[in-house]
C-alpha cells in the first residue's frame, strides 16, 4: 500500500513538472483535448496524416497583432525586398506592412489582423498584388486569415483567383508554428477551390547566407500545391520567408528592415547615386550627351564608393547590371534606353536607401520614380505599360497615405483618379499631362 501511495505521488509530481516544463507528451495530450478546427475535404493530393498536423486545434487570440514569432516576424518587418527569376525573367517583390489593421470573424471570434501588401513585378512590370492578413495566437503560432489577390497581364487585372477569407471560404491557416520541428505539417492555405498549400518541415537549425552575413536557426520545408508539386522553401529568424525554389523559379530575400537597418546616416555616395540617377532620368527626355556622359561618370564613382561598404549580396549584381546598361545606352546615344536605364539605377539606389531611411520616405521617392516611369512609357505610346504604371502608383499610395497630411492626400487622390479615368478612355496624352501635374504636386509638397 505504501508503495502505491508513493507511486501515486510520484506520478502527480511528474505530471505537474511536465505541465510546467512543456513536456512534449503533455503538449500532445493538451492538443488532443482542445477544440478542433473543422477541416475541408481535400481530394487527389497526398496530404499529411492528422498525426503530423500541428494546425488542427482552434487557437485563441488575446494580442493578435503582436507577432513575436522569429520565423515569421510580420509585425516587425516594415519593408522587405525579394529578388529572383520566374520563367527566365527578372522577378521582384516588395512586401510592406501597412499601418491599418482589419477584423476577421472566424469560429465566433473577432480577430484583429495585420495587413501586409505583397507587390510583385515580372520583367519590371506589375504582375500581382495581394493584401495578406496575419495574426499570432496565444501559443506563438502565426495564422494566415485571408488575402485579396489581383493578377495582372498587359497592365490590367485579369483575375482575382486565390482571394479568400477565413470564416467565409474556409478555416484560418497556420503560416508558422510557434516551435516548428522536423515532421510537423500545417496548411498555410486551407481553402480548397480558392487557395490550398500544405507544408511539412524537413530541416531545422540551418545556417543561411543572409543579406549582410550568416543567419542561424533557419528551417527548410516542402510545400505541397494543388497540382501535386512540392516546392522547397526556407524561413529565417528575423526575416520570415527567405528562399523559394521550385520548377526552376527562384525568389530570394534580398534585404529587410528593420532587421538589416544600418542605424547610420545615408552615405554620401548613395545620396549622390540616387540624386544623379533621378536627375539623369529627367535629363534624358531631350539629352545633352556631354552633360549626360558627365552625370554617368559621377554615378559610376558614387557606386564605387557605395560598393566599398556593406551592400546586400543580392542587390549588388542588380545595380552593377543596371549601371552597365546605362553606360551602353549613353554610348549608343539612345534617349529612350538611357532614360529607362537611369530609372532602373534610381530604383536600386532607393532599395539601398531602405538600409538608412524609414520605409515610408523611400516609398514616397518610389512613388515619384514611378511617375517618371509613366512619363517614359507614355513617350513610347505604350498604353499597356502606362496602365500598369497607374495601378502601381495606386498601390504605393496605400503605403504612404498615413504619412501625408489630409489635404495633400486629397490632391494625390484627385490626380490618381484622373489618371485612372484616362486609362478607361485609353488616352495616353491625358495621362501624360496628369502625370506631369502629379509630379508638380509631389515636388510642391516636398515629398
Secondary structure, DSSP 8 states (H G I E B T S, - for coil): -HHHHHHHHHHHHHHHHHHHHT-HHHHHHHHHHS-B-------SS----GGGBS--B----SSTT----GGG-TTT-SEEEEEEEETTEEEEEEEEEEEEEEEEEETTEEEEEEEEEEEEEETTEEEEEEEEEEEE-TTS-EEEEEEEEEEEETTEEEE-TT-EEBTTTB--EEEE-SS--TT-EEEEEEETTTEEEEEEEEEEEEEEE-SSSEEEEEEEEEEE-TTS-EEEEEEETTTEEEEEEETTEEEEEEEEETTT---S---HHHHHHHHHHHHHHHHGGG--HHHHHHHHHHHHHHHHHHHTS---HHHHHHHHHHHHHHHHHHHTT-HHHHHHHHHHHHHHHHHHHTTTS-HHHHHHHHHHHHHHHHHHHHHTT-HHHHHHHHHHHHHHHHHHGGGS-HHHHHHHHHHHHHHHHHHHTT-HHHHHHHHHHHHHHHHHTT-
